[in-house]
Amino acid sequence: MALWPDLRERRREPEIMDEPGLDERAHVGALTALSRINFWSGSAGILWRELLPLLRASTQPFRLLDVATGGGDVPLRLWHRARRAGVTLEIEGCDKSATAIDHAARRAAAEGADLRYFVLDVLNAPIPERYDAVVCSLFLHHLDDGPAVELLRRMADAARRLVLVNDLERSSAGYALAWLGVRALSRSRVAHRDGPLSVQGAYTPDEARALARQAGLTGATAARRWPFRFLLTWKRPT
């Protein structure tokens, strides 16, 4: 990894978190670091602002799936926001890693949150078609273009109303913040290496919109969000 890579073009390099044989302790440490990053960058809030109007207008329980949920911190924070707002939100999370799912379930139980987590590799198995909204955070940048298009297509197939993708935007400022931020928030060697690599492999909003068009998500938008994120939004036509 170059000290300061050329970010004009997307370039993915293998991340430690993607290694199937990653040590469980190192994996949990990286998930904890990611939870802190999501907290300080407001990942749950980025999604919540789009979800709340639908939740307030819904006359039935609103069901949401968080894809590639990792340690489950984003669904947990959404659950707390829904409780404070007095709206009904039924949340599930899936991930291909059993270690991540076990960690997420333990954390939810410790906080008394009524969340369900299950193991699912969304690129190799269909997403159950029973959710009003399907969301994911900080996963798209792990994928090459073909799998990224397939992910968006599968999310749209499973979503009755809404797809939200919160991810990193590739930029020099974002790369600098990632390099500094992961070192300030965690001692995880995995996070220290993977954080900047994630920005290097991230999409721009324009590139994300192009992926959505290829996936058939007509009318999808991708808007910048602080800090150096974008939110891809697709609403099913009524």
MDAnalysis code that builds the backbone (N, CA, C; Angstrom):
import MDAnalysis as mda
import numpy as np

u = mda.Universe.empty(714, n_residues=238, atom_resindex=np.repeat(np.arange(238), 3), trajectory=True)
u.add_TopologyAttr("name", ["N", "CA", "C"] * 238)
u.add_TopologyAttr("resid", np.arange(1, 239))
u.add_TopologyAttr("resname", ["MET", "ALA", "LEU", "TRP", "PRO", "ASP", "LEU", "ARG", "GLU", "ARG", "ARG", "ARG", "GLU", "PRO", "GLU", "ILE", "MET", "ASP", "GLU", "PRO", "GLY", "LEU", "ASP", "GLU", "ARG", "ALA", "HIS", "VAL", "GLY", "ALA", "LEU", "THR", "ALA", "LEU", "SER", "ARG", "ILE", "ASN", "PHE", "TRP", "SER", "GLY", "SER", "ALA", "GLY", "ILE", "LEU", "TRP", "ARG", "GLU", "LEU", "LEU", "PRO", "LEU", "LEU", "ARG", "ALA", "SER", "THR", "GLN", "PRO", "PHE", "ARG", "LEU", "LEU", "ASP", "VAL", "ALA", "THR", "GLY", "GLY", "GLY", "ASP", "VAL", "PRO", "LEU", "ARG", "LEU", "TRP", "HIS", "ARG", "ALA", "ARG", "ARG", "ALA", "GLY", "VAL", "THR", "LEU", "GLU", "ILE", "GLU", "GLY", "CYS", "ASP", "LYS", "SER", "ALA", "THR", "ALA", "ILE", "ASP", "HIS", "ALA", "ALA", "ARG", "ARG", "ALA", "ALA", "ALA", "GLU", "GLY", "ALA", "ASP", "LEU", "ARG", "TYR", "PHE", "VAL", "LEU", "ASP", "VAL", "LEU", "ASN", "ALA", "PRO", "ILE", "PRO", "GLU", "ARG", "TYR", "ASP", "ALA", "VAL", "VAL", "CYS", "SER", "LEU", "PHE", "LEU", "HIS", "HIS", "LEU", "ASP", "ASP", "GLY", "PRO", "ALA", "VAL", "GLU", "LEU", "LEU", "ARG", "ARG", "MET", "ALA", "ASP", "ALA", "ALA", "ARG", "ARG", "LEU", "VAL", "LEU", "VAL", "ASN", "ASP", "LEU", "GLU", "ARG", "SER", "SER", "ALA", "GLY", "TYR", "ALA", "LEU", "ALA", "TRP", "LEU", "GLY", "VAL", "ARG", "ALA", "LEU", "SER", "ARG", "SER", "ARG", "VAL", "ALA", "HIS", "ARG", "ASP", "GLY", "PRO", "LEU", "SER", "VAL", "GLN", "GLY", "ALA", "TYR", "THR", "PRO", "ASP", "GLU", "ALA", "ARG", "ALA", "LEU", "ALA", "ARG", "GLN", "ALA", "GLY", "LEU", "THR", "GLY", "ALA", "THR", "ALA", "ALA", "ARG", "ARG", "TRP", "PRO", "PHE", "ARG", "PHE", "LEU", "LEU", "THR", "TRP", "LYS", "ARG", "PRO", "THR"])
u.atoms.positions = np.array([
    [0.861, -1.198, 0.000],
    [0.000, 0.000, 0.000],
    [0.888, 1.236, 0.000],
    [0.689, 2.109, -0.988],
    [1.483, 3.319, -1.090],
    [1.127, 4.267, 0.046],
    [2.122, 5.085, 0.420],
    [1.888, 6.050, 1.490],
    [0.745, 6.986, 1.111],
    [0.726, 7.433, -0.148],
    [-0.365, 8.276, -0.621],
    [-0.730, 7.835, -2.038],
    [-1.696, 6.952, -2.176],
    [-2.011, 6.368, -3.485],
    [-2.709, 7.357, -4.406],
    [-2.669, 7.060, -5.690],
    [-3.408, 7.830, -6.681],
    [-4.874, 7.393, -6.610],
    [-5.746, 8.306, -6.189],
    [-7.148, 7.962, -5.970],
    [-8.050, 8.384, -7.128],
    [-7.460, 8.744, -8.240],
    [-8.294, 9.114, -9.386],
    [-9.031, 7.893, -9.935],
    [-8.415, 6.730, -9.814],
    [-9.039, 5.490, -10.247],
    [-9.192, 4.551, -9.052],
    [-10.252, 3.792, -9.060],
    [-10.487, 2.824, -7.995],
    [-9.482, 1.677, -8.120],
    [-8.876, 1.304, -6.986],
    [-7.943, 0.178, -6.987],
    [-8.125, -0.616, -5.699],
    [-8.650, -1.813, -5.832],
    [-8.870, -2.668, -4.670],
    [-7.633, -3.511, -4.387],
    [-7.293, -3.611, -3.106],
    [-6.272, -4.527, -2.636],
    [-6.891, -5.409, -1.564],
    [-6.408, -6.648, -1.410],
    [-7.008, -7.551, -0.421],
    [-6.968, -6.940, 0.979],
    [-8.110, -7.019, 1.675],
    [-8.203, -6.540, 3.050],
    [-8.179, -7.726, 4.006],
    [-7.595, -7.520, 5.165],
    [-7.485, -8.604, 6.142],
    [-8.870, -9.105, 6.555],
    [-9.839, -8.207, 6.668],
    [-11.181, -8.597, 7.088],
    [-11.838, -9.561, 6.113],
    [-11.377, -9.582, 4.869],
    [-11.956, -10.465, 3.867],
    [-11.325, -11.858, 3.874],
    [-10.308, -12.065, 4.689],
    [-9.638, -13.367, 4.726],
    [-10.498, -14.374, 5.491],
    [-10.821, -15.527, 4.876],
    [-11.703, -16.492, 5.544],
    [-11.109, -17.091, 6.812],
    [-9.789, -17.161, 6.921],
    [-9.170, -17.770, 8.088],
    [-8.727, -16.783, 9.151],
    [-9.319, -15.591, 9.150],
    [-8.924, -14.565, 10.109],
    [-9.151, -15.045, 11.540],
    [-8.146, -14.846, 12.386],
    [-8.243, -15.227, 13.796],
    [-9.463, -14.566, 14.437],
    [-10.208, -15.338, 15.248],
    [-11.460, -14.831, 15.818],
    [-11.233, -13.604, 16.688],
    [-10.171, -13.616, 17.493],
    [-9.918, -12.471, 18.360],
    [-9.621, -11.221, 17.544],
    [-8.823, -11.382, 16.480],
    [-8.513, -10.243, 15.619],
    [-9.770, -9.761, 14.889],
    [-10.622, -10.709, 14.522],
    [-11.866, -10.369, 13.832],
    [-12.775, -9.537, 14.741],
    [-12.959, -9.985, 15.972],
    [-13.809, -9.255, 16.913],
    [-13.219, -7.877, 17.211],
    [-11.891, -7.805, 17.321],
    [-11.244, -6.513, 17.535],
    [-11.508, -5.550, 16.392],
    [-11.487, -6.066, 15.165],
    [-11.766, -5.225, 14.005],
    [-13.229, -4.796, 13.972],
    [-14.134, -5.697, 14.364],
    [-15.562, -5.345, 14.426],
    [-15.812, -4.252, 15.466],
    [-15.101, -4.330, 16.580],
    [-15.222, -3.299, 17.617],
    [-14.724, -1.953, 17.098],
    [-13.619, -1.983, 16.369],
    [-13.102, -0.749, 15.771],
    [-14.099, -0.175, 14.770],
    [-14.702, -1.050, 13.965],
    [-15.677, -0.589, 12.978],
    [-16.898, 0.024, 13.651],
    [-17.299, -0.548, 14.783],
    [-18.425, 0.013, 15.534],
    [-18.123, 1.443, 15.978],
    [-16.916, 1.680, 16.457],
    [-16.540, 3.031, 16.871],
    [-16.520, 3.986, 15.688],
    [-16.009, 3.510, 14.555],
    [-15.965, 4.342, 13.350],
    [-17.385, 4.684, 12.909],
    [-18.269, 3.684, 12.920],
    [-19.660, 3.935, 12.540],
    [-20.332, 4.924, 13.480],
    [-19.983, 4.845, 14.775],
    [-20.570, 5.781, 15.735],
    [-20.136, 7.208, 15.430],
    [-18.835, 7.430, 15.296],
    [-18.333, 8.781, 15.109],
    [-18.650, 9.346, 13.738],
    [-18.875, 8.471, 12.751],
    [-19.226, 8.960, 11.413],
    [-20.735, 9.016, 11.200],
    [-21.515, 8.572, 12.186],
    [-22.967, 8.702, 12.108],
    [-23.633, 7.795, 11.096],
    [-23.134, 6.562, 10.943],
    [-23.703, 5.656, 9.937],
    [-25.194, 5.426, 10.150],
    [-25.592, 5.165, 11.387],
    [-27.009, 4.920, 11.655],
    [-27.850, 6.150, 11.337],
    [-27.332, 7.323, 11.662],
    [-28.060, 8.552, 11.387],
    [-28.257, 8.799, 9.901],
    [-27.275, 8.447, 9.087],
    [-27.379, 8.609, 7.638],
    [-28.569, 7.811, 7.106],
    [-28.737, 6.591, 7.621],
    [-29.865, 5.758, 7.210],
    [-31.175, 6.235, 7.834],
    [-31.114, 6.639, 9.102],
    [-32.308, 6.978, 9.856],
    [-33.083, 8.130, 9.224],
    [-32.378, 9.105, 8.700],
    [-33.060, 10.257, 8.114],
    [-33.939, 9.859, 6.927],
    [-33.558, 8.808, 6.214],
    [-34.371, 8.324, 5.097],
    [-35.489, 7.402, 5.571],
    [-35.259, 6.701, 6.654],
    [-36.225, 5.721, 7.138],
    [-37.371, 6.356, 7.917],
    [-37.097, 7.392, 8.693],
    [-38.081, 7.914, 9.637],
    [-39.397, 8.337, 8.981],
    [-39.390, 9.066, 7.853],
    [-40.683, 9.426, 7.254],
    [-41.531, 8.208, 6.891],
    [-40.893, 7.144, 6.398],
    [-41.632, 5.935, 6.049],
    [-42.172, 5.249, 7.301],
    [-41.382, 5.247, 8.352],
    [-41.812, 4.623, 9.596],
    [-43.015, 5.354, 10.185],
    [-42.986, 6.663, 10.161],
    [-44.092, 7.446, 10.718],
    [-45.367, 7.296, 9.900],
    [-45.208, 7.041, 8.589],
    [-46.383, 6.912, 7.730],
    [-46.922, 5.489, 7.671],
    [-46.160, 4.527, 8.164],
    [-46.553, 3.123, 8.035],
    [-47.623, 2.748, 9.051],
    [-48.637, 2.028, 8.585],
    [-49.689, 1.535, 9.482],
    [-49.437, 0.101, 9.916],
    [-48.396, -0.523, 9.361],
    [-48.021, -1.893, 9.702],
    [-46.586, -1.897, 10.216],
    [-46.198, -2.928, 10.973],
    [-44.788, -3.025, 11.384],
    [-43.859, -2.967, 10.175],
    [-42.854, -2.153, 10.271],
    [-41.907, -1.932, 9.172],
    [-40.718, -2.863, 9.365],
    [-40.411, -3.676, 8.352],
    [-39.372, -4.690, 8.489],
    [-38.140, -4.288, 7.685],
    [-36.977, -4.392, 8.314],
    [-35.715, -3.942, 7.716],
    [-34.665, -5.035, 7.837],
    [-33.879, -5.205, 6.790],
    [-32.736, -6.123, 6.809],
    [-31.457, -5.339, 6.572],
    [-30.468, -5.543, 7.442],
    [-29.139, -4.963, 7.273],
    [-28.221, -6.038, 6.709],
    [-27.787, -5.851, 5.463],
    [-26.951, -6.821, 4.756],
    [-25.486, -6.602, 5.110],
    [-24.742, -7.712, 5.277],
    [-23.337, -7.630, 5.671],
    [-23.210, -6.811, 6.942],
    [-23.951, -7.214, 7.946],
    [-24.122, -6.420, 9.163],
    [-22.883, -6.336, 10.033],
    [-21.914, -7.230, 9.828],
    [-20.699, -7.188, 10.653],
    [-21.030, -7.421, 12.112],
    [-20.595, -6.514, 12.966],
    [-20.859, -6.636, 14.399],
    [-22.241, -6.181, 14.816],
    [-23.089, -5.797, 13.855],
    [-24.467, -5.455, 14.152],
    [-24.671, -4.133, 14.857],
    [-23.691, -3.257, 14.847],
    [-23.828, -1.995, 15.583],
    [-24.814, -1.035, 14.921],
    [-24.877, -1.027, 13.592],
    [-25.805, -0.121, 12.920],
    [-27.259, -0.524, 13.190],
    [-27.646, -1.806, 13.035],
    [-29.013, -2.190, 13.405],
    [-29.340, -1.896, 14.868],
    [-28.377, -2.086, 15.744],
    [-28.610, -1.831, 17.158],
    [-28.906, -0.350, 17.392],
    [-28.173, 0.519, 16.746],
    [-28.420, 1.958, 16.915],
    [-29.738, 2.369, 16.268],
    [-30.105, 1.744, 15.158],
    [-31.411, 2.018, 14.567],
    [-32.538, 1.577, 15.495],
    [-32.362, 0.449, 16.155],
    [-33.360, -0.057, 17.099],
    [-33.564, 0.938, 18.241],
    [-32.475, 1.464, 18.780],
    [-32.587, 2.447, 19.855],
    [-33.280, 3.724, 19.360],
    [-32.971, 4.172, 18.151],
    [-33.612, 5.372, 17.613],
    [-35.114, 5.146, 17.439],
    [-35.487, 3.970, 16.954],
    [-36.908, 3.672, 16.771],
    [-37.640, 3.668, 18.101],
    [-37.006, 3.120, 19.124],
    [-37.627, 3.108, 20.456],
    [-37.841, 4.543, 20.959],
    [-36.827, 5.382, 20.797],
    [-36.959, 6.767, 21.262],
    [-38.016, 7.529, 20.476],
    [-38.154, 7.197, 19.177],
    [-39.113, 7.900, 18.331],
    [-40.531, 7.347, 18.473],
    [-40.674, 6.203, 19.137],
    [-41.989, 5.619, 19.321],
    [-42.576, 5.007, 18.069],
    [-41.705, 4.500, 17.163],
    [-42.177, 3.866, 15.930],
    [-41.785, 2.398, 15.950],
    [-42.544, 1.592, 15.202],
    [-42.303, 0.152, 15.166],
    [-41.362, -0.193, 14.034],
    [-40.213, -0.742, 14.375],
    [-39.219, -1.147, 13.385],
    [-38.696, -2.524, 13.757],
    [-38.978, -3.509, 12.919],
    [-38.492, -4.869, 13.125],
    [-37.225, -5.047, 12.298],
    [-36.120, -5.345, 12.976],
    [-34.809, -5.339, 12.321],
    [-34.172, -6.718, 12.372],
    [-33.591, -7.120, 11.238],
    [-32.764, -8.314, 11.161],
    [-31.450, -7.943, 10.475],
    [-30.426, -8.729, 10.741],
    [-29.135, -8.507, 10.108],
    [-28.557, -9.825, 9.641],
    [-27.851, -9.795, 8.525],
    [-27.219, -11.018, 8.025],
    [-25.770, -10.734, 7.650],
    [-24.969, -11.764, 7.726],
    [-23.552, -11.680, 7.369],
    [-23.084, -13.095, 7.047],
    [-22.090, -13.209, 6.185],
    [-21.599, -14.550, 5.866],
    [-20.688, -15.112, 6.955],
    [-20.260, -14.259, 7.885],
    [-19.344, -14.678, 8.946],
    [-20.122, -15.078, 10.196],
    [-19.971, -16.337, 10.609],
    [-20.602, -16.791, 11.850],
    [-20.009, -16.070, 13.057],
    [-18.717, -15.740, 12.993],
    [-18.090, -14.990, 14.089],
    [-18.754, -13.629, 14.265],
    [-18.997, -12.941, 13.151],
    [-19.644, -11.633, 13.216],
    [-21.067, -11.750, 13.755],
    [-21.799, -12.753, 13.300],
    [-23.186, -12.932, 13.738],
    [-23.247, -13.251, 15.228],
    [-22.358, -14.096, 15.704],
    [-22.327, -14.411, 17.142],
    [-22.029, -13.156, 17.960],
    [-21.071, -12.364, 17.501],
    [-20.714, -11.126, 18.200],
    [-21.894, -10.157, 18.212],
    [-22.574, -10.014, 17.079],
    [-23.719, -9.108, 16.986],
    [-24.855, -9.548, 17.903],
    [-25.122, -10.849, 17.927],
    [-26.216, -11.365, 18.758],
    [-25.923, -11.172, 20.239],
    [-24.673, -11.379, 20.643],
    [-24.312, -11.185, 22.051],
    [-24.471, -9.722, 22.451],
    [-24.061, -8.833, 21.576],
    [-24.162, -7.407, 21.896],
    [-25.622, -6.968, 21.999],
    [-26.464, -7.445, 21.083],
    [-27.886, -7.094, 21.137],
    [-28.522, -7.622, 22.415],
    [-28.191, -8.860, 22.779],
    [-28.757, -9.444, 23.997],
    [-28.328, -8.657, 25.230],
    [-27.081, -8.203, 25.249],
    [-26.574, -7.454, 26.395],
    [-27.321, -6.139, 26.577],
    [-27.839, -5.577, 25.477],
    [-28.559, -4.304, 25.557],
    [-30.074, -4.496, 25.552],
    [-30.518, -5.760, 25.590],
    [-31.949, -6.030, 25.626],
    [-32.681, -5.680, 24.352],
    [-31.972, -5.704, 23.222],
    [-32.562, -5.319, 21.940],
    [-33.179, -6.530, 21.256],
    [-34.376, -6.364, 20.753],
    [-35.095, -7.430, 20.071],
    [-34.697, -7.443, 18.594],
    [-33.523, -7.989, 18.322],
    [-32.984, -8.070, 16.967],
    [-32.711, -9.524, 16.614],
    [-32.802, -9.847, 15.326],
    [-32.502, -11.204, 14.864],
    [-31.357, -11.129, 13.862],
    [-30.357, -11.970, 14.081],
    [-29.221, -12.052, 13.167],
    [-29.111, -13.476, 12.619],
    [-28.706, -13.582, 11.359],
    [-28.553, -14.918, 10.767],
    [-27.428, -14.905, 9.736],
    [-26.839, -16.077, 9.532],
    [-25.729, -16.234, 8.584],
    [-26.303, -16.344, 7.176],
    [-25.800, -15.493, 6.274],
    [-26.198, -15.543, 4.871],
    [-25.130, -14.863, 4.027],
    [-24.656, -15.553, 3.010],
    [-23.746, -14.977, 2.023],
    [-24.605, -14.436, 0.889],
    [-24.838, -13.142, 0.880],
    [-25.822, -12.559, -0.033],
    [-25.409, -12.648, -1.496],
    [-24.140, -12.909, -1.776],
    [-23.697, -13.023, -3.160],
    [-23.831, -14.442, -3.692],
    [-24.115, -15.388, -2.817],
    [-24.227, -16.785, -3.237],
    [-25.536, -17.431, -2.822],
    [-26.426, -16.661, -2.220],
    [-27.741, -17.164, -1.829],
    [-28.726, -16.010, -1.904],
    [-29.962, -16.287, -2.282],
    [-30.946, -15.198, -2.402],
    [-31.301, -14.604, -1.051],
    [-31.582, -13.313, -1.052],
    [-32.073, -12.641, 0.150],
    [-33.570, -12.922, 0.257],
    [-34.065, -13.314, 1.419],
    [-35.509, -13.534, 1.560],
    [-36.290, -12.276, 1.195],
    [-37.353, -12.455, 0.429],
    [-38.128, -11.311, -0.071],
    [-39.255, -10.990, 0.901],
    [-38.907, -10.457, 2.053],
    [-39.945, -10.182, 3.041],
    [-39.678, -8.898, 3.825],
    [-38.932, -7.970, 3.242],
    [-38.544, -6.762, 3.954],
    [-39.065, -5.513, 3.257],
    [-39.435, -4.522, 4.050],
    [-39.817, -3.229, 3.485],
    [-38.588, -2.462, 3.014],
    [-37.495, -2.565, 3.752],
    [-36.250, -1.888, 3.388],
    [-35.083, -2.843, 3.553],
    [-34.148, -2.775, 2.615],
    [-32.902, -3.538, 2.704],
    [-31.765, -2.528, 2.627],
    [-30.871, -2.559, 3.608],
    [-29.812, -1.558, 3.718],
    [-28.469, -2.242, 3.900],
    [-27.406, -1.522, 3.640],
    [-26.072, -1.994, 4.022],
    [-25.157, -0.797, 4.204],
    [-24.149, -0.998, 5.036],
    [-23.176, 0.059, 5.335],
    [-21.761, -0.484, 5.203],
    [-20.941, 0.228, 4.466],
    [-19.499, -0.057, 4.351],
    [-19.225, -1.473, 3.861],
    [-20.013, -1.921, 2.889],
    [-19.785, -3.239, 2.287],
    [-19.512, -3.139, 0.795],
    [-20.141, -2.186, 0.123],
    [-20.033, -2.116, -1.333],
    [-18.590, -2.017, -1.790],
    [-17.763, -1.283, -1.047],
    [-16.385, -1.072, -1.482],
    [-15.530, -2.340, -1.414],
    [-16.039, -3.389, -0.764],
    [-15.319, -4.663, -0.720],
    [-15.448, -5.445, -2.022],
    [-16.306, -5.005, -2.933],
    [-16.681, -5.800, -4.097],
    [-16.156, -5.219, -5.397],
    [-15.840, -6.110, -6.345],
    [-15.590, -5.686, -7.711],
    [-16.915, -5.284, -8.353],
    [-16.838, -4.682, -9.535],
    [-18.036, -4.119, -10.145],
    [-19.139, -5.154, -10.361],
    [-18.789, -6.322, -10.897],
    [-19.793, -7.344, -11.172],
    [-20.541, -7.782, -9.921],
    [-19.839, -8.195, -8.864],
    [-20.526, -8.539, -7.617],
    [-21.284, -7.365, -7.002],
    [-20.767, -6.135, -7.163],
    [-21.470, -4.970, -6.622],
    [-22.820, -4.787, -7.314],
    [-22.850, -4.946, -8.626],
    [-24.112, -4.861, -9.366],
    [-25.061, -5.967, -8.915],
    [-24.543, -7.165, -8.725],
    [-25.382, -8.280, -8.283],
    [-25.928, -8.033, -6.880],
    [-25.111, -7.474, -5.996],
    [-25.597, -7.143, -4.651],
    [-26.775, -6.181, -4.734],
    [-26.632, -5.108, -5.509],
    [-27.707, -4.121, -5.622],
    [-28.960, -4.746, -6.210],
    [-28.791, -5.599, -7.194],
    [-29.948, -6.258, -7.794],
    [-30.664, -7.135, -6.770],
    [-29.905, -7.876, -5.979],
    [-30.516, -8.755, -4.980],
    [-31.179, -7.958, -3.865],
    [-30.565, -6.859, -3.464],
    [-31.190, -6.012, -2.449],
    [-32.528, -5.456, -2.953],
    [-32.549, -5.012, -4.207],
    [-33.778, -4.464, -4.771],
    [-34.855, -5.540, -4.891],
    [-34.475, -6.747, -5.268],
    [-35.445, -7.838, -5.388],
    [-36.112, -8.139, -4.042],
    [-35.352, -7.971, -2.960],
    [-35.853, -8.331, -1.628],
    [-36.577, -7.187, -0.934],
    [-36.478, -5.979, -1.474],
    [-37.031, -4.796, -0.802],
    [-38.384, -4.419, -1.394],
    [-39.396, -4.358, -0.563],
    [-40.713, -3.943, -1.041],
    [-40.759, -2.452, -1.351],
    [-39.950, -1.655, -0.600],
    [-40.094, -0.206, -0.723],
    [-38.782, 0.550, -0.925],
    [-37.694, 0.131, -0.252],
    [-36.528, 1.014, -0.183],
    [-35.224, 0.225, -0.099],
    [-34.221, 0.720, -0.812],
    [-32.843, 0.225, -0.707],
    [-31.954, 1.407, -0.335],
    [-31.116, 1.221, 0.685],
    [-30.162, 2.247, 1.104],
    [-28.775, 1.624, 1.205],
    [-27.792, 2.277, 0.597],
    [-26.404, 1.823, 0.665],
    [-25.547, 2.993, 1.137],
    [-25.024, 2.877, 2.342],
    [-24.161, 3.893, 2.943],
    [-22.717, 3.418, 2.811],
    [-21.907, 4.177, 2.099],
    [-20.534, 3.707, 1.902],
    [-19.553, 4.865, 1.814],
    [-18.288, 4.506, 1.804],
    [-17.204, 5.469, 1.707],
    [-17.148, 6.085, 0.318],
    [-16.747, 7.343, 0.261],
    [-16.462, 7.987, -1.014],
    [-14.947, 8.069, -1.191],
    [-14.476, 7.644, -2.332],
    [-13.037, 7.684, -2.603],
    [-12.598, 9.129, -2.810],
    [-11.715, 9.605, -1.930],
    [-11.199, 10.969, -2.029],
    [-9.935, 11.081, -1.200],
    [-9.123, 12.070, -1.497],
    [-7.891, 12.277, -0.743],
    [-8.172, 12.637, 0.707],
    [-9.165, 13.516, 0.922],
    [-9.497, 13.904, 2.292],
    [-10.043, 12.709, 3.074],
    [-10.856, 11.899, 2.415],
    [-11.378, 10.710, 3.074],
    [-10.286, 9.713, 3.421],
    [-9.297, 9.600, 2.548],
    [-8.175, 8.696, 2.806],
    [-7.388, 9.178, 4.031],
    [-7.127, 10.473, 4.102],
    [-6.392, 11.030, 5.240],
    [-7.167, 10.828, 6.539],
    [-8.488, 11.064, 6.496],
    [-9.299, 10.885, 7.690],
    [-9.321, 9.425, 8.127],
    [-9.402, 8.511, 7.168],
    [-9.401, 7.090, 7.507],
    [-8.076, 6.696, 8.151],
    [-6.981, 7.179, 7.612],
    [-5.662, 6.824, 8.154],
    [-5.538, 7.307, 9.600],
    [-5.963, 8.543, 9.828],
    [-5.860, 9.102, 11.178],
    [-6.924, 8.533, 12.113],
    [-8.144, 8.405, 11.594],
    [-9.261, 8.014, 12.436],
    [-9.123, 6.626, 13.027],
    [-8.719, 5.660, 12.214],
    [-8.623, 4.291, 12.737],
    [-7.535, 4.187, 13.797],
    [-6.512, 5.001, 13.686],
    [-5.443, 4.968, 14.693],
    [-5.857, 5.677, 15.978],
    [-6.723, 6.675, 15.837],
    [-7.206, 7.370, 17.023],
    [-8.256, 6.562, 17.778],
    [-9.030, 5.755, 17.048],
    [-10.168, 5.066, 17.646],
    [-9.899, 3.621, 18.034],
    [-8.802, 3.039, 17.550],
    [-8.594, 1.618, 17.796],
    [-7.120, 1.256, 17.724],
    [-6.784, 0.170, 18.417],
    [-5.444, -0.404, 18.310],
    [-5.445, -1.655, 17.443],
    [-6.551, -1.918, 16.753],
    [-6.662, -3.095, 15.900],
    [-5.745, -2.959, 14.686],
    [-4.819, -3.890, 14.529],
    [-3.916, -3.856, 13.364],
    [-4.709, -4.083, 12.084],
    [-5.789, -4.846, 12.190],
    [-6.636, -5.082, 11.022],
    [-7.257, -3.772, 10.556],
    [-7.835, -3.015, 11.482],
    [-8.456, -1.736, 11.131],
    [-7.417, -0.743, 10.616],
    [-6.225, -0.736, 11.219],
    [-5.189, 0.196, 10.785],
    [-4.818, -0.024, 9.320],
    [-4.768, -1.284, 8.898],
    [-4.416, -1.564, 7.507],
    [-5.621, -1.423, 6.579],
    [-6.767, -1.964, 7.027],
    [-7.911, -2.026, 6.129],
    [-8.605, -0.684, 5.934],
    [-8.550, 0.197, 6.943],
    [-9.257, 1.468, 6.828],
    [-8.862, 2.274, 5.603],
    [-7.581, 2.610, 5.445],
    [-7.167, 3.355, 4.248],
    [-7.390, 2.562, 2.958],
    [-7.188, 1.233, 2.998],
    [-7.423, 0.425, 1.806],
    [-8.882, 0.482, 1.373],
    [-9.778, 0.586, 2.348],
    [-11.200, 0.676, 2.023],
    [-11.503, 1.929, 1.217],
    [-10.883, 3.052, 1.587],
    [-11.099, 4.296, 0.838],
    [-10.500, 4.174, -0.557],
    [-9.335, 3.577, -0.647],
    [-8.683, 3.386, -1.937],
    [-9.555, 2.547, -2.877],
    [-10.291, 1.588, -2.330],
    [-11.140, 0.720, -3.139],
    [-12.580, 1.171, -3.227],
    [-12.892, 2.354, -2.690],
    [-14.284, 2.805, -2.645],
    [-14.723, 3.395, -3.983],
    [-16.023, 3.539, -4.132],
    [-16.609, 4.157, -5.312],
    [-16.856, 5.647, -5.059],
    [-17.011, 6.386, -6.128],
    [-17.519, 7.755, -6.043],
    [-19.039, 7.707, -6.206],
    [-19.755, 8.783, -5.859],
    [-21.204, 8.785, -6.087],
    [-21.584, 8.526, -7.544],
    [-20.850, 9.106, -8.492],
    [-21.149, 8.873, -9.906],
    [-20.978, 7.399, -10.259],
    [-19.923, 6.782, -9.759],
    [-19.696, 5.364, -10.037],
    [-20.786, 4.497, -9.407],
    [-21.244, 4.878, -8.215],
    [-22.307, 4.126, -7.555],
    [-23.611, 4.222, -8.339],
    [-23.919, 5.412, -8.859],
    [-25.124, 5.564, -9.682],
    [-25.042, 4.696, -10.934],
    [-23.852, 4.608, -11.518],
    [-23.685, 3.769, -12.709],
    [-23.920, 2.298, -12.371],
    [-23.430, 1.843, -11.222],
    [-23.684, 0.472, -10.789],
    [-25.178, 0.231, -10.613],
    [-25.867, 1.192, -10.007],
    [-27.312, 1.056, -9.791],
    [-28.053, 0.948, -11.123],
    [-27.658, 1.736, -12.106],
    [-28.310, 1.645, -13.419],
    [-28.114, 0.266, -14.020],
    [-26.883, -0.268, -13.913],
    [-26.624, -1.612, -14.428],
    [-27.470, -2.665, -13.720],
    [-27.754, -2.427, -12.437],
    [-28.539, -3.379, -11.653],
    [-30.036, -3.222, -11.882],
    [-30.441, -2.220, -12.660],
    [-31.855, -2.020, -12.937],
    [-32.580, -1.177, -11.919],
    [-31.842, -0.446, -11.063],
    [-32.458, 0.398, -10.036],
    [-32.733, 1.779, -10.642],
    [-33.727, 1.831, -11.490],
    [-34.065, 3.068, -12.192],
    [-34.442, 4.160, -11.203],
    [-33.838, 5.321, -11.391],
    [-34.139, 6.459, -10.531],
    [-33.319, 6.524, -9.255],
    [-32.363, 5.621, -9.080],
    [-31.523, 5.645, -7.873],
    [-30.695, 6.919, -7.829],
    [-30.498, 7.434, -6.621],
    [-29.675, 8.620, -6.424],
    [-28.492, 8.258, -5.528],
    [-27.438, 9.052, -5.614],
    [-26.278, 8.882, -4.738],
    [-25.815, 10.261, -4.321],
    [-26.030, 10.587, -3.055],
    [-25.724, 11.926, -2.542],
    [-24.629, 11.845, -1.486],
    [-23.768, 12.844, -1.480],
    [-22.678, 12.885, -0.505],
    [-23.212, 13.100, 0.906],
    [-22.568, 12.450, 1.844],
    [-22.883, 12.614, 3.257],
    [-21.576, 12.791, 4.023],
    [-21.616, 13.581, 5.066],
    [-20.450, 13.767, 5.917],
    [-20.311, 12.550, 6.832],
    [-19.096, 12.076, 7.118],
    [-17.804, 12.549, 6.618],
    [-17.310, 11.671, 5.468],
    [-17.259, 12.219, 4.268],
    [-16.711, 11.549, 3.094],
    [-17.403, 10.211, 2.842],
    [-18.719, 10.265, 2.890],
    [-19.560, 9.119, 2.581],
    [-20.490, 9.501, 1.439],
    [-21.187, 8.497, 0.912],
    [-22.329, 8.765, 0.047],
    [-23.443, 7.814, 0.447],
    [-24.670, 8.215, 0.147],
    [-25.831, 7.364, 0.392],
    [-26.527, 7.126, -0.948],
    [-26.531, 5.874, -1.352],
    [-27.271, 5.447, -2.539],
    [-28.690, 5.107, -2.109],
    [-29.677, 5.731, -2.747],
    [-31.073, 5.544, -2.366],
    [-31.887, 5.128, -3.576],
    [-32.663, 4.057, -3.412],
    [-33.589, 3.631, -4.453],
    [-34.932, 3.319, -3.830],
    [-35.982, 3.905, -4.382],
    [-37.336, 3.656, -3.906],
    [-38.118, 2.913, -4.984],
    [-38.765, 1.833, -4.586],
    [-39.531, 1.064, -5.565],
    [-40.686, 1.912, -6.089],
    [-40.844, 1.984, -7.409],
    [-41.964, 2.765, -7.959],
    [-43.298, 2.216, -7.484],
    [-44.220, 3.106, -7.169],
    [-45.533, 2.676, -6.716],
    [-46.504, 2.659, -7.880],
])
